[in-house]
């Protein structure tokens, strides 16, 4: 196996040392007060900041955000080490061993890399993913785990992303629509049910809205679109256009609060046309 470059190994060791110091009696009071539970939302926040830097194409920010994300893992591992559970080295070793084990098309059992011409190598990304999934299933069976197909998805995932992943896993068993057009028909059915539910009160509407969003997540999957990413882009597009409309209205000496919806729609369409939409 290719060894970790000395510079990376030294930098990681230094981060572990800094974290241990922060948690020590001579360290930071705030860091000492943190628990695994209290750090959970920071872990999620840092993950989103990594994604944001990627989507903005900001490599300088990405370097910093990756560091922050790794730091959160080291922070958690330090607390676990103090509890006598595991260390940062244990966590890193565990994931490295898992990567070797789940890439039998790259690594031999002893960790050596297969020769480029070896028949063991995966011919495509799909084949590689299939081997990963098969190895994962073997590990689950060998451990005696009886977890269902959908049972290991974290509840903490954003709801839209979790819907996408739930449907993807279910589809892996063959429980799926044949065509994207079938999902569109289901969406139209859910819209009709939502229209009826609106008249029956908020509780009914909430359930039908959930069903509609779940169906939309399924359509995203069938189209090969990750819905969380698509919605983030739509959110940013709306923010950009609304801000442009707001600025244009303010520059003309008007206030949005004093305008009719039709007047605002004219400005909205003007901003859209400037973007070439």
N, C-alpha and C positions, 0 to 999 in steps of 0.2 A: 504494500500500500504506500502511496506517496505520502511522505511525512509532512507535518505542518511546518511551513517556513519558520525559521528561528525567530524572525521579527514578529510574526503573528503570535507564536507561542509566548514570547516574552511580554508582548503587549497584553495578552489575555491574563497572564500571571500577575502582571502589575495591576490590572483592573480588579482582580480578585483580592489582592493585597490591600488596595485602597478601600474596597468595600468592607473588608474585615476591620480596618482601622476605623471607618465611620461608625461601625456597630459596636466598637469597643468602648470601655468606660471613658477613654480619653477622646472619643469621637464626637459625633453630632447628636444632640438630644432628639431631634426629629427623626433621624435615621434609626436610632435605638428604639423609638416607640412604634415603628412600623411592624405590621404582621403580614402574613400571607394574604389574609383577607383584605387588609387596608391597601395593599399594592395592586389589587385586581384591576381597578379602573385605570390606574396608571399604565398597566401593561396594555390594555385595550387602546388607550389614548396614544401611546407611542406607536403601536401598530398602525393606527390610522394616519399618523404623521408620516410614517414611512411610505404608505400608499400615496399620500398627498404629494410627497416629494417626487415620487416616480411619475405620477400623472402630470405634474408640472414640468417634468424633464429637468429638474434642478439637481444636478449631481453634487454640488457643494452641500446643499441641504440634505441630500440623501446620505452623504457620508456621516453627517452629524446625527441624523435620525436613526441610522443603523446602529451607531454607537450607543445611543440612548436606549434602543430596543434591546441590545445585548446587555447593557447595564441592568435593565429590569430583570433579566434572567439571572444574572449574577447576584443581584439583591435577593431574589427569592431563594436562590441556592444557599446563600449565606445564612439566611434565617433557618432554612431546613437543616443546614449543618449544625447550627447551634442547638437544634432540637434533637440532634443525633440521628437524623434520617438519611441524608446524603449530602455530598459536597458538589461544588461547581464542576470539579473534575469528573465526578461520577456521572453527572448529567451529560457532559460533553462526550464522555466515553460511551454512554448508553446510546446516544443518537448516532455516533460514528459506527458502533457495532451494528445498529439497526440498518443503517444505510448500506453497509457491506452485505448484510444478510438478505436485504430485500432487493439487491441488485445482483442476482446470480448470473445475469447476462453480462456483467462487468467484472465482478470479483469471483475468484475461486474460494472455496471454503476456508483456505488459509489466509485470505486477504490479498493474495497476489492477483494481478489483473490478467484476464484472459488475453491470449494472443489476438491480434486484430483479425486474423483469418479464422478464428475459432467458430465452430458451429453454435457454440453457446451464446454468442453475442446476439442481441436483439436486432432484427432487420429494420425496425421502424419504431417511432414513438408509441404507436398503439400497441405494438407487441411488448415494448418495455413496460408500459402501464399494466398490461394484462399480467405480466409476470410479477410485478409489484403486488397487484391485487391478490393473485394466487398465493404468493408467499405470505401475505398478511392473513389470508383465510386459513392457511396451514398453521400459522402461529396461534391463531385464535382457537382452532380446533385442538391443537396440542396442549394448550393451557387448560382445556376443559371449560372454557368460557361458553356460556349459553346466551350471550348477548344477541339480540335480534339484529336484523339488517340495519335498522334505523336507530338502534339503542345507543350508539357511541358518538352521535353528533352532539356537540356541546350546546346546552340551552342558551349560553351567553352569546352565541352568534347573532348578528343582526337578523331580524325576523325574515326579511326578504331573501337574504343569502341562505338562511337555514331552510327556507321553503325550497329553494333551488336545489340544495344538496340532498334534502329528504327525497325529492322527486327523482333526482339522479340516481340515488341508491336504489330506490324502488324499481326504477327502470332497468337497473342491472339484473334484476330477477326476472325480467320479462313483463312486469306490470307497467305497461306504457301504451300511449296512443301510437298508432301506426304512422300518422302524418301530422305535420304542423297544422294543417287545415282542420284536423279533428279537434285540436286544442282551441283553435279559433271558434269553432262551433260551441265548445264548452264555455268559452268566455262570453259569447253571446247569450248563452243560456243563463249564466251567472248574472249578467247585466239585467236580464228580464226579471230574475228573482230578486235582485236588489231593488229594482223599481217598485215591485210589490211590497217589499219589506219596509221601504221608507214610510209607507202609510200605516204600518203596524207598530212603529215606534223605534227608538234608538237601539234597543237590545237586539231586535231582529235585523236591523240594518247593519249593525256591527258584525254579526255572524256572516251575513251575505257578502259584506265588503271583504271580510277575511277570505271567504271562498273565492271571490273574484281575484284578489291579489295572489292567492295561491295558484290559480289557473294561469295568471299572467306570468308567474315565475316558471311554470311549466312550459309556456310558449317560448320564453327566453331560452330555456334549456334545449328545446327542439330546434331553435334557430341558431344555437351555438353562441348565444349572447349571455354574458354573466350579468344578471339583473342589477346587482348592487353597483357594479361599475357603470352600467348604463344609466341608472338613476342618479348617481353622483354627477355624471356629465350633464344630465338634464337639469339637475339642481343648479349647477354652475352656469349653464346657459340662461336659465331663468334669472339668476342673480345678476348676471352681466347685462341682460336686456332691460330688466326692471330698473337697474341703476342708471343705465343710459337714458331711459325714458324720464326718470326722476330728474336727472341733470338737465335734460333738454327743456323740461317744463319749467324748472327753476330759472334757467337762463333766459326764458321768455318773459319772466316776471310774474308767472302764474303760480298757484299753489294747487297741488293735487286734490286737497280736501275740498276745493271750491269748483272742481271740474266734474262734468258728467262722465259716466262710464264710456259713452260714445266718443267723447273728446279724448279721453285717455287711450281708447282703442286706436284712434288715429295716430297718436304719438307712438304707441307700441308697434304698430305696423311700419312706421317710419324707421324706428330703430332696427326692426327685422330686415327691412330693405337695405339698410346700410351694411348689414352683415352678409347680404347676398342670400338671405334665407327665403 
